[in-house]
Amino acid sequence: MGSFAKLAACLLVAFGAWKLVFAPNEVRSDVPYPLKYRVQVVGETTDERMPLLFALHGSGADENDLDGVFAQWNFAVRVVSFRGPVRHGGGYIWDQGRGSSAPEAKAAQMNMFREVAASIAAAAGEISERYATKGKPMVFGFSRGASLAWYLGAHHPEHFGAIFAVAGALEPDLLEGMGPGARPPFFAYHGRSDSVIPISRGRRTADALSALTRHVYFQEFDGRHSIPELVRADVQEKIRKLHAR
């Protein structure tokens, strides 16, 4: 084999490995929205079995947007980064609604939100079986992704081991219908100067969940609509403690 052919073969192998790590997978379960997702392992480990964390981006972003949150982690976690189902500008969104009136459009949007959440919940079992996993999957969400995280813990609690919600909140309609029963711990973080999703909305969501479970922890930080380093470090430490039990 000539040098050019060898180089071409090496490039094909490298490209194949890149696709294996970075190319999006797709949920195979029979769900309303077969979402695409990307898998990566952060931290160092020799154990194939590790905690599983679902990452849900904000509106207008994509499955790569939250990579920086986990880049410096030294505790091994398998991160599954989902992509919103609807293309929007240069990124993706989780929900939208159309109708002949504003209330009708809003109702359609809320229905789509619920169906997307149901799709993620159904994927929890599928992905846990595909990859060697310690415990139940956890969820990390930012902005609208954090709203989904709140909802998943509230309405699909049996599938998840912990919820991490940064700068998110639920509309009153999405807080309805929460029945009794055990729920995973909720760890919420919100900037006091957030002008995108005001902290008052985050507090109301936390208060509503606190009526059903005592495991709701709401932490305020000085800042706007962002994920500061102190939050990134705290999330890693909480995951470490949860899996040290």
TILO-519392 format. One record per residue (C-alpha): residue number from 1; y, z, x. Coordinates in steps of 0.02 Angstrom, whole numbers, plus 50000, padded with zeros to 5 digits. Layout:
residues N
[r NUM, [Y, Z, X]]
...
//
This chain:
residues 245
[r 1, [50000, 50000, 50000]]
[r 2, [50169, 49949, 50070]]
[r 3, [50312, 50072, 50094]]
[r 4, [50405, 50005, 49942]]
[r 5, [50251, 50022, 49833]]
[r 6, [50223, 50199, 49895]]
[r 7, [50404, 50243, 49856]]
[r 8, [50387, 50168, 49682]]
[r 9, [50227, 50267, 49652]]
[r 10, [50311, 50428, 49708]]
[r 11, [50457, 50396, 49593]]
[r 12, [50341, 50366, 49446]]
[r 13, [50250, 50529, 49481]]
[r 14, [50415, 50623, 49498]]
[r 15, [50481, 50544, 49338]]
[r 16, [50321, 50592, 49248]]
[r 17, [50340, 50773, 49306]]
[r 18, [50523, 50773, 49253]]
[r 19, [50475, 50712, 49080]]
[r 20, [50343, 50847, 49068]]
[r 21, [50473, 50983, 49099]]
[r 22, [50632, 50911, 49024]]
[r 23, [50585, 50783, 48891]]
[r 24, [50592, 50856, 48716]]
[r 25, [50435, 50902, 48620]]
[r 26, [50428, 50899, 48431]]
[r 27, [50364, 51026, 48307]]
[r 28, [50198, 50961, 48239]]
[r 29, [50177, 51077, 48091]]
[r 30, [50207, 51013, 47914]]
[r 31, [50387, 51072, 47898]]
[r 32, [50546, 51008, 47815]]
[r 33, [50623, 50973, 47986]]
[r 34, [50506, 50934, 48134]]
[r 35, [50633, 50992, 48262]]
[r 36, [50636, 50934, 48442]]
[r 37, [50631, 51065, 48579]]
[r 38, [50625, 51081, 48768]]
[r 39, [50524, 51210, 48866]]
[r 40, [50568, 51292, 49031]]
[r 41, [50514, 51447, 49126]]
[r 42, [50651, 51556, 49198]]
[r 43, [50622, 51692, 49326]]
[r 44, [50471, 51700, 49441]]
[r 45, [50293, 51742, 49395]]
[r 46, [50114, 51701, 49439]]
[r 47, [50057, 51747, 49264]]
[r 48, [50040, 51603, 49142]]
[r 49, [50059, 51726, 48997]]
[r 50, [50239, 51780, 48971]]
[r 51, [50370, 51823, 48838]]
[r 52, [50429, 51677, 48730]]
[r 53, [50612, 51658, 48683]]
[r 54, [50679, 51530, 48558]]
[r 55, [50856, 51473, 48602]]
[r 56, [50969, 51406, 48464]]
[r 57, [51131, 51320, 48516]]
[r 58, [51298, 51317, 48427]]
[r 59, [51363, 51175, 48317]]
[r 60, [51401, 51016, 48413]]
[r 61, [51296, 51064, 48564]]
[r 62, [51115, 51024, 48609]]
[r 63, [50956, 51100, 48679]]
[r 64, [51029, 51101, 48855]]
[r 65, [51186, 51198, 48811]]
[r 66, [51120, 51374, 48836]]
[r 67, [51031, 51344, 49002]]
[r 68, [51167, 51436, 49096]]
[r 69, [51132, 51594, 48997]]
[r 70, [50959, 51609, 49076]]
[r 71, [50991, 51526, 49245]]
[r 72, [51008, 51688, 49344]]
[r 73, [50871, 51787, 49258]]
[r 74, [50740, 51861, 49374]]
[r 75, [50624, 51918, 49234]]
[r 76, [50501, 51781, 49188]]
[r 77, [50524, 51713, 49012]]
[r 78, [50470, 51549, 48933]]
[r 79, [50623, 51479, 48846]]
[r 80, [50602, 51355, 48704]]
[r 81, [50770, 51272, 48670]]
[r 82, [50780, 51188, 48500]]
[r 83, [50891, 51042, 48454]]
[r 84, [50984, 51039, 48288]]
[r 85, [50917, 50905, 48169]]
[r 86, [51081, 50813, 48133]]
[r 87, [51179, 50712, 48259]]
[r 88, [51363, 50761, 48262]]
[r 89, [51484, 50687, 48389]]
[r 90, [51411, 50713, 48561]]
[r 91, [51289, 50846, 48504]]
[r 92, [51193, 50912, 48354]]
[r 93, [51216, 51029, 48207]]
[r 94, [51093, 51134, 48108]]
[r 95, [51154, 51105, 47932]]
[r 96, [51267, 50998, 47824]]
[r 97, [51290, 50966, 47639]]
[r 98, [51352, 50830, 47525]]
[r 99, [51393, 50834, 47341]]
[r 100, [51512, 50778, 47205]]
[r 101, [51606, 50943, 47219]]
[r 102, [51639, 51073, 47352]]
[r 103, [51520, 51201, 47273]]
[r 104, [51383, 51069, 47261]]
[r 105, [51407, 51019, 47444]]
[r 106, [51404, 51202, 47497]]
[r 107, [51244, 51233, 47400]]
[r 108, [51164, 51082, 47483]]
[r 109, [51216, 51147, 47654]]
[r 110, [51144, 51320, 47620]]
[r 111, [50982, 51242, 47561]]
[r 112, [50968, 51139, 47721]]
[r 113, [51004, 51295, 47825]]
[r 114, [50859, 51385, 47738]]
[r 115, [50742, 51238, 47765]]
[r 116, [50787, 51225, 47950]]
[r 117, [50755, 51411, 47968]]
[r 118, [50587, 51393, 47881]]
[r 119, [50544, 51253, 48002]]
[r 120, [50582, 51364, 48153]]
[r 121, [50482, 51507, 48078]]
[r 122, [50332, 51393, 48051]]
[r 123, [50348, 51330, 48230]]
[r 124, [50331, 51509, 48296]]
[r 125, [50144, 51511, 48270]]
[r 126, [50119, 51334, 48332]]
[r 127, [50214, 51359, 48494]]
[r 128, [50139, 51532, 48526]]
[r 129, [49967, 51453, 48518]]
[r 130, [50016, 51309, 48630]]
[r 131, [50082, 51422, 48770]]
[r 132, [50008, 51586, 48831]]
[r 133, [50127, 51713, 48755]]
[r 134, [50155, 51900, 48768]]
[r 135, [50199, 51972, 48599]]
[r 136, [50289, 51881, 48459]]
[r 137, [50423, 51752, 48497]]
[r 138, [50601, 51817, 48511]]
[r 139, [50758, 51723, 48458]]
[r 140, [50923, 51702, 48551]]
[r 141, [51063, 51613, 48460]]
[r 142, [51246, 51576, 48490]]
[r 143, [51376, 51539, 48354]]
[r 144, [51288, 51442, 48215]]
[r 145, [51128, 51466, 48312]]
[r 146, [51161, 51653, 48303]]
[r 147, [51180, 51637, 48114]]
[r 148, [51006, 51559, 48112]]
[r 149, [50942, 51701, 48222]]
[r 150, [51009, 51830, 48100]]
[r 151, [50929, 51736, 47955]]
[r 152, [50760, 51719, 48040]]
[r 153, [50749, 51905, 48072]]
[r 154, [50807, 51944, 47895]]
[r 155, [50700, 51821, 47796]]
[r 156, [50554, 51778, 47912]]
[r 157, [50531, 51944, 48004]]
[r 158, [50343, 51933, 48022]]
[r 159, [50357, 51791, 48148]]
[r 160, [50475, 51870, 48275]]
[r 161, [50479, 52014, 48398]]
[r 162, [50668, 52031, 48424]]
[r 163, [50830, 51946, 48375]]
[r 164, [50980, 51918, 48490]]
[r 165, [51134, 51851, 48400]]
[r 166, [51296, 51813, 48494]]
[r 167, [51454, 51772, 48394]]
[r 168, [51364, 51732, 48232]]
[r 169, [51365, 51788, 48051]]
[r 170, [51286, 51748, 47884]]
[r 171, [51373, 51687, 47727]]
[r 172, [51351, 51804, 47577]]
[r 173, [51231, 51680, 47494]]
[r 174, [51116, 51690, 47644]]
[r 175, [51112, 51880, 47637]]
[r 176, [51037, 51876, 47462]]
[r 177, [50852, 51896, 47429]]
[r 178, [50812, 52007, 47578]]
[r 179, [50663, 52109, 47523]]
[r 180, [50598, 52272, 47595]]
[r 181, [50479, 52277, 47741]]
[r 182, [50472, 52294, 47929]]
[r 183, [50593, 52191, 48032]]
[r 184, [50614, 52156, 48217]]
[r 185, [50758, 52241, 48309]]
[r 186, [50924, 52150, 48298]]
[r 187, [51039, 52150, 48450]]
[r 188, [51207, 52074, 48405]]
[r 189, [51359, 52041, 48515]]
[r 190, [51531, 51986, 48459]]
[r 191, [51699, 51959, 48544]]
[r 192, [51843, 52058, 48472]]
[r 193, [51958, 51906, 48489]]
[r 194, [51838, 51778, 48416]]
[r 195, [51940, 51656, 48311]]
[r 196, [51794, 51539, 48269]]
[r 197, [51685, 51669, 48183]]
[r 198, [51791, 51826, 48164]]
[r 199, [51710, 51988, 48217]]
[r 200, [51734, 52057, 48041]]
[r 201, [51604, 51932, 47979]]
[r 202, [51483, 51987, 48113]]
[r 203, [51508, 52169, 48064]]
[r 204, [51474, 52130, 47880]]
[r 205, [51312, 52043, 47927]]
[r 206, [51259, 52191, 48034]]
[r 207, [51302, 52313, 47895]]
[r 208, [51199, 52214, 47769]]
[r 209, [51047, 52216, 47883]]
[r 210, [51073, 52399, 47924]]
[r 211, [51040, 52438, 47742]]
[r 212, [50862, 52374, 47767]]
[r 213, [50821, 52429, 47944]]
[r 214, [50887, 52557, 48066]]
[r 215, [50855, 52439, 48212]]
[r 216, [51021, 52345, 48208]]
[r 217, [51130, 52362, 48363]]
[r 218, [51303, 52285, 48356]]
[r 219, [51400, 52278, 48520]]
[r 220, [51581, 52222, 48532]]
[r 221, [51655, 52149, 48691]]
[r 222, [51828, 52099, 48749]]
[r 223, [51833, 51912, 48733]]
[r 224, [51831, 51761, 48620]]
[r 225, [51693, 51645, 48557]]
[r 226, [51585, 51651, 48713]]
[r 227, [51433, 51726, 48800]]
[r 228, [51502, 51833, 48942]]
[r 229, [51400, 51885, 49092]]
[r 230, [51383, 52064, 49029]]
[r 231, [51296, 51998, 48872]]
[r 232, [51180, 51884, 48972]]
[r 233, [51128, 52029, 49083]]
[r 234, [51105, 52147, 48935]]
[r 235, [50993, 52024, 48843]]
[r 236, [50881, 52005, 48996]]
[r 237, [50870, 52194, 49018]]
[r 238, [50826, 52222, 48835]]
[r 239, [50689, 52091, 48843]]
[r 240, [50623, 52173, 49001]]
[r 241, [50616, 52343, 48915]]
[r 242, [50537, 52272, 48757]]
[r 243, [50396, 52198, 48860]]
[r 244, [50374, 52350, 48971]]
[r 245, [50300, 52449, 48828]]
//
